[in-house]
Amino acid sequence: MDGILRPPLTIAEARRFPTEKGFRSGIGIDYVWPGSPAAKLGIKPGDLLLQFSHNPITSVADFQKWLYLYGAETKAQLVLLRGDTEHLVTEMTLEARPAWAKPR
């Protein structure tokens, strides 16, 4: 999946995780490229990505690893947290990064 960018979580963001559901880590979404696969799914800046196809996300590098291992044209399920309580679960088909969506 492409179209998102984010540095590590702040302490305040990490406190939002619903630990009673077993989520203890993830990555926050800082930017979503317009027209990207992430934008088409409705992912927004401020969302927290908690899981990638049942794999907990512990860092940006971890997320990139799962993207690489699954590869383009495969299906993946994403679990996100929006606000303090809204869980979003969405399934998508992974796409190769478009040339215009270079990392910032």
N, C-alpha and C positions, 0 to 999 in steps of 0.2 A: 504494500500500500504506500502510496506517496501523497505528498501534498501537505505534510505537517512538519513543523519544526519546533523544538523546545529544548531549553537548557534544563539541568536538573531541578527537581522540585525544591521549593522553599519549605522551611519548617512549617509555616502556616498551611501550605497546601498539603503536606504530608499528614497533618492532623485531621484532615477531612476524610481520610480513608475509613470505610466501614469495617473496622477490624473484627466486629462480631460476625461478619460473613467470611472472614479468613483473608481479606485483602490487607496486605501490610506494605505494599509498594506499588509503584507504577510510574508513569511519566505523564507530565502535564502537556497540554497542547498550547503552544504559544502563537502559532500562525498556521493558517490554512490557505493554500494557494487557491484563488478563484478558479473554478472549472476542474479542479483536481478530483481524483477518486474520493478523497476524504471529504471534500466539499459536497460532492454528489450524495454522500451518505448522511450529510447533515452534521458532521463533526465540526465543532466550533472551538475557537480559542477559549481556554479556561477549562475545557473538558479534561478529565484524567483517564488515561488508558490503563486499565488494570490487568487485562488478560488478552492473549492472542491465541485463539483456538485452544483453550484450556491450559495454556502455558502462562504462568504469572510473569508479568513484566517487572523487572527490577531496575532497569536502566535503559537509556537510549540505545546503548550497545546491544543489550539483550533484545530489544525490539528489532533492531537491524538484523541481528542473527536469525530471528524467526522469519523475517521477511525473506532473507536469502535462502534459508532452508526450505521454506514452502515454495518459493519461486512464483513467477508470473503464471497466470492462467489457472491457479489453484484456488479453491475456496478456503476462506478463513472466517472465524467468528471473532468479533471484537466485543469486549465488555468494557464499557466506559462509565464514569461517574460524572454527572453534571450537577452542579450545585453541591449541596451536602447530602442529598438522599436519592436523587433520580438516577437509577441504573438504566443504561442503554445497552441492549444487546443487539448487534447487527451482524449479518453475514454478508460477505462481499467476495468477489472474484478479484484476486490480486492482479495488478497491472504493472507493466514495466514503467519506470520513471520517464515521463516525457522529457525531451531535450530542454524545454523551456523551464522546467521545474528544478533548476540546479540548487543545491544546498546553499544557504546564506552564510 
